[in-house]
Amino acid sequence: MEAVTDLTLREIGLATSKVLGRSVDVTNDTHIGRDLAVDSLALMNIIMELEDAFDISIPLDRLASVETAGDLASLIKDLRNRA
């Protein structure tokens, strides 16, 4: 289970780096808004990258509770398990 989270975090880092145009280091505790300086537009682009990477659809209402990369990884894992 830990490996899945690590892979998911790595994918979140890759998507974030691609959207922001700079290298980012992402851990479970990385706060998306504060630590990565991601605004709402960048976040939507990151979400679209992740939806493509994992072949899932992330409902916008579920993003309200996402603050950290770990939260996002958990959400992705949950959505993948339901697919």
Sequence and secondary structure as in RCSB ss.txt:
>XXXX:A:sequence
MEAVTDLTLREIGLATSKVLGRSVDVTNDTHIGRDLAVDSLALMNIIMELEDAFDISIPLDRLASVETAGDLASL
IKDLRNRA
>XXXX:A:secstr
 HHHHHHHHHHHHHHHHHHHTS     TT BHHHHH   HHHHHHHHHHHHHHHT    GGGGGG  BHHHHHHH
HHHHHHH 
